[in-house]
């Protein structure tokens, strides 16, 4: 929504439905978006405050910096600087049956450390295999390793049954290091195809939200932030991509 040239909420909902996308995350209770979603059968993650109906699960979204010592994944633990907040949150989620929302971006991990992280490993391309000697599991992509490091941290926090929902993941197509159309298409297509099988630690469908639907010309920060979209504001695809049937 951070742009001055984006489609109307009704057009966005129509685009979702035409592409068989039946889940959405929005970052505030925008009344126009909520009105357009009414009756659409599109599931929603909504960022708000409080006082929600009792039948709505409440969680919080975290970045990867809440976890430290992530290699190998089995060593993952909540960052000591944040553990006083994260451990009670993890146990609250365990008590209420809600998931932990996690924003997982192999792109930023690769951008910040290309010497030690292979591009193929970061983009689901074949060629790299990593064995976790802590649990004997094998990893062929960075996304799985990052998610399983969070699962390891939840386990150590006394919340082993809390599931993870990946509330953001994606790869920019322009604006910075390794931000190319080819890398973005490869990563996002593989991500959508891959999450049906889950991770080595937690097999099964992993609910995942791709960031973002549109390039946003008013997004602040690094130029890559304005180029995470799967679509241009005029609804043309930035690159060809196949959406799995839900």
Backbone torsions as a table, in degrees:
resi	resn	phi	psi	omega
1	UNK	NA	-2.7	-173.4
2	UNK	-90.7	68.9	-179.0
3	UNK	-162.8	160.2	-179.3
4	UNK	-107.2	12.3	-176.2
5	UNK	-136.3	25.4	-173.5
6	UNK	-89.2	158.3	179.9
7	UNK	-65.7	162.9	176.7
8	UNK	-67.5	157.6	177.2
9	UNK	-54.6	-40.0	179.3
10	UNK	-63.2	-40.4	178.4
11	UNK	-67.4	-35.7	178.0
12	UNK	-64.9	-45.8	178.9
13	UNK	-61.7	-40.9	177.6
14	UNK	-62.9	-38.6	177.8
15	UNK	-65.5	-42.9	176.3
16	UNK	-56.5	-49.6	-176.3
17	UNK	-65.6	-36.6	179.7
18	UNK	-67.3	-23.8	179.8
19	UNK	-101.2	9.6	-179.9
20	UNK	58.2	39.9	174.8
21	UNK	-101.7	117.5	-172.2
22	UNK	-120.2	27.5	172.7
23	UNK	-149.4	144.1	-174.6
24	UNK	-144.6	148.6	168.5
25	UNK	-119.7	130.3	171.1
26	UNK	-123.3	155.2	-166.1
27	UNK	-101.3	3.3	171.3
28	UNK	-161.4	160.0	-177.2
29	UNK	-76.7	65.4	-179.8
30	UNK	-66.9	120.8	-172.7
31	UNK	-67.0	-35.2	177.3
32	UNK	-63.7	-42.8	178.0
33	UNK	-65.7	-43.7	-179.2
34	UNK	-64.2	-38.1	177.4
35	UNK	-65.1	-40.9	179.9
36	UNK	-67.6	-30.3	-178.7
37	UNK	-78.0	-20.3	-175.7
38	UNK	-58.6	124.3	179.5
39	UNK	79.7	5.3	-175.4
40	UNK	-85.4	-14.6	-174.7
41	UNK	67.3	18.0	175.1
42	UNK	-90.2	122.2	177.0
43	UNK	-69.1	151.9	-170.2
44	UNK	-135.4	132.3	161.3
45	UNK	-103.3	124.8	-173.7
46	UNK	-123.9	125.9	176.0
47	UNK	-83.7	119.5	-179.5
48	UNK	-146.3	-168.3	174.7
49	UNK	-92.6	-88.4	-167.2
50	UNK	-154.2	-170.8	175.1
51	UNK	62.6	43.2	178.0
52	UNK	-90.0	165.8	177.5
53	UNK	-61.8	151.1	-173.1
54	UNK	-65.3	-23.1	-176.5
55	UNK	-90.1	8.2	178.0
56	UNK	-101.6	124.2	178.5
57	UNK	-69.4	138.0	-178.8
58	UNK	-114.5	131.9	179.4
59	UNK	-143.1	-167.9	174.6
60	UNK	-143.2	152.0	-179.8
61	UNK	-99.5	135.8	-178.9
62	UNK	-124.9	154.7	172.8
63	UNK	-94.3	170.9	-177.0
64	UNK	-66.4	-17.1	-177.7
65	UNK	-72.8	-3.4	173.3
66	UNK	-75.2	-13.6	-179.0
67	UNK	-113.9	140.7	176.7
68	UNK	-127.4	167.7	179.5
69	UNK	56.1	55.8	-171.0
70	UNK	-89.6	0.3	178.8
71	UNK	-127.0	122.5	-6.1
72	UNK	-70.6	166.7	-173.8
73	UNK	-54.9	-33.2	-176.7
74	UNK	-64.9	-15.2	179.2
75	UNK	-87.8	-4.1	-176.7
76	UNK	-54.5	135.3	179.3
77	UNK	-148.9	150.5	178.6
78	UNK	-63.8	135.7	-179.7
79	UNK	-51.5	126.8	-178.9
80	UNK	-54.3	-29.9	179.2
81	UNK	-70.1	-16.7	-176.8
82	UNK	-121.3	-1.6	-172.4
83	UNK	-64.8	-29.6	178.5
84	UNK	-64.4	-25.2	174.8
85	UNK	-91.3	-42.7	-170.5
86	UNK	-73.5	-36.8	-178.2
87	UNK	-64.6	-47.0	175.3
88	UNK	-62.3	-36.7	177.3
89	UNK	-62.1	-45.7	-179.3
90	UNK	-59.8	-41.5	-178.7
91	UNK	-73.5	-32.4	173.7
92	UNK	-62.7	-44.3	179.3
93	UNK	-64.1	-37.8	177.0
94	UNK	-62.6	-40.1	-178.8
95	UNK	-69.4	-34.8	-174.8
96	UNK	-95.0	-9.3	-179.3
97	UNK	76.5	16.8	179.6
98	UNK	-92.4	155.3	178.5
99	UNK	-84.5	164.4	167.8
100	UNK	-92.8	127.1	176.6
101	UNK	-87.2	129.7	-176.7
102	UNK	-131.1	130.6	174.2
103	UNK	-91.9	114.2	-170.2
104	UNK	-119.9	112.6	-174.6
105	UNK	-127.2	90.7	171.1
106	UNK	-56.1	-27.1	179.6
107	UNK	-56.1	-49.4	-176.7
108	UNK	-68.2	-36.3	176.6
109	UNK	-62.1	-43.3	179.1
110	UNK	-68.6	-45.0	-179.2
111	UNK	-57.2	-38.1	-175.8
112	UNK	-84.6	-13.1	-177.8
113	UNK	-149.6	58.4	-177.5
114	UNK	-69.2	-14.6	179.0
115	UNK	-69.8	-38.9	-175.0
116	UNK	-101.7	-15.7	-179.0
117	UNK	-111.7	126.2	-179.9
118	UNK	-78.8	137.3	179.7
119	UNK	-59.1	-41.1	178.9
120	UNK	-60.1	-40.7	179.2
121	UNK	-64.6	-35.7	-178.9
122	UNK	-76.5	-22.9	-173.9
123	UNK	-113.9	18.3	177.9
124	UNK	70.0	7.2	176.1
125	UNK	-74.7	152.4	-179.0
126	UNK	-72.8	163.0	172.7
127	UNK	129.4	-17.2	-178.8
128	UNK	-127.1	131.2	176.0
129	UNK	-129.7	129.7	-179.1
130	UNK	-122.0	127.5	177.9
131	UNK	-101.4	131.5	177.1
132	UNK	-90.7	105.7	-178.0
133	UNK	-68.9	-16.1	178.9
134	UNK	-71.6	-30.4	-179.5
135	UNK	-134.9	0.1	177.5
136	UNK	79.3	2.6	-179.0
137	UNK	-80.7	154.4	-178.7
138	UNK	-114.6	136.8	-178.0
139	UNK	-120.0	134.4	178.4
140	UNK	-115.0	2.1	177.7
141	UNK	-153.9	153.3	-175.8
142	UNK	-70.8	-33.5	-179.7
143	UNK	-56.4	-50.5	179.5
144	UNK	-59.1	-42.2	-178.6
145	UNK	-63.3	-40.3	179.7
146	UNK	-66.7	-45.1	179.3
147	UNK	-62.5	-43.1	-177.9
148	UNK	-70.3	-25.1	172.7
149	UNK	-65.4	-35.2	176.4
150	UNK	-69.7	-40.6	176.4
151	UNK	-60.0	-39.3	178.1
152	UNK	-63.6	-39.4	178.4
153	UNK	-65.8	-41.1	177.0
154	UNK	-61.3	-40.6	178.9
155	UNK	-60.2	-47.2	-178.8
156	UNK	-68.3	-23.2	178.6
157	UNK	-85.2	3.5	179.4
158	UNK	81.9	23.5	-179.9
159	UNK	-132.1	57.5	-173.4
160	UNK	-67.9	-18.7	-176.3
161	UNK	-95.5	-0.2	177.2
162	UNK	-72.6	125.9	178.3
163	UNK	-88.5	158.1	178.7
164	UNK	-103.9	136.1	165.7
165	UNK	-111.4	123.7	177.8
166	UNK	-79.8	104.0	-172.6
167	UNK	-84.4	-13.8	171.8
168	UNK	-153.8	137.5	164.7
169	UNK	-161.2	148.5	-179.7
170	UNK	176.2	-178.0	-178.7
171	UNK	-146.1	130.1	-178.3
172	UNK	-75.1	149.5	-178.2
173	UNK	-99.3	-3.8	-177.6
174	UNK	-165.8	162.5	168.9
175	UNK	102.5	-1.2	-178.6
176	UNK	-178.4	-172.9	-176.6
177	UNK	-56.8	126.1	178.1
178	UNK	62.4	10.8	178.2
179	UNK	-90.1	85.9	-178.6
180	UNK	-124.5	158.8	177.6
181	UNK	-59.2	-41.8	-178.1
182	UNK	-64.7	-45.3	178.9
183	UNK	-65.3	-40.9	-179.8
184	UNK	-64.8	-45.4	179.3
185	UNK	-63.0	-45.9	-178.8
186	UNK	-60.7	-47.0	-177.2
187	UNK	-65.8	-51.2	-173.6
188	UNK	-68.1	-37.0	177.0
189	UNK	-65.9	-44.8	179.7
190	UNK	-65.1	-37.9	177.9
191	UNK	-59.1	-48.9	-178.2
192	UNK	-63.8	-37.0	179.1
193	UNK	-73.6	-33.1	-170.7
194	UNK	-80.2	-35.9	-169.6
195	UNK	-69.3	-10.2	174.5
196	UNK	-63.2	-26.2	-175.5
197	UNK	-99.2	-6.5	179.6
198	UNK	75.8	-158.9	-176.7
199	UNK	-113.3	167.7	177.5
200	UNK	-57.1	-37.2	-179.1
201	UNK	-77.1	-33.8	-176.5
202	UNK	-133.0	79.7	177.6
203	UNK	-63.8	155.7	-178.1
204	UNK	117.3	168.6	-176.0
205	UNK	-62.0	130.0	177.5
206	UNK	-108.2	108.6	-179.6
207	UNK	-61.5	124.9	-171.2
208	UNK	-142.2	138.7	179.5
209	UNK	-115.6	124.5	179.5
210	UNK	-82.9	129.5	174.4
211	UNK	-102.7	118.9	8.6
212	UNK	-140.1	172.8	179.2
213	UNK	-69.4	-42.0	-174.7
214	UNK	-127.9	149.7	163.6
215	UNK	-64.2	138.1	-174.0
216	UNK	-119.5	108.8	-170.8
217	UNK	-75.8	-9.2	178.7
218	UNK	-111.9	12.2	178.7
219	UNK	-70.2	129.3	-179.8
220	UNK	-76.8	170.4	175.0
221	UNK	95.9	-159.4	-178.5
222	UNK	-55.5	146.4	179.7
223	UNK	-56.1	-27.5	177.7
224	UNK	-60.7	-29.6	-177.4
225	UNK	-60.9	-23.3	-179.1
226	UNK	-92.6	4.7	-172.9
227	UNK	-132.9	33.7	176.1
228	UNK	-90.6	-5.2	-171.6
229	UNK	-68.8	147.5	168.9
230	UNK	-80.0	-21.9	-177.1
231	UNK	-130.6	150.6	167.2
232	UNK	-76.2	162.3	180.0
233	UNK	-58.5	-23.1	177.2
234	UNK	-85.5	10.7	175.8
235	UNK	78.0	6.1	171.7
236	UNK	-74.8	139.1	176.3
237	UNK	-64.5	140.1	174.1
238	UNK	-69.2	-31.6	176.5
239	UNK	-156.6	158.6	179.8
240	UNK	-66.2	135.2	177.8
241	UNK	-151.3	144.8	-179.8
242	UNK	-106.8	124.7	178.1
243	UNK	-90.1	127.7	178.6
244	UNK	-63.0	146.9	173.6
245	UNK	-74.3	126.5	-177.1
246	UNK	-73.4	NA	NA
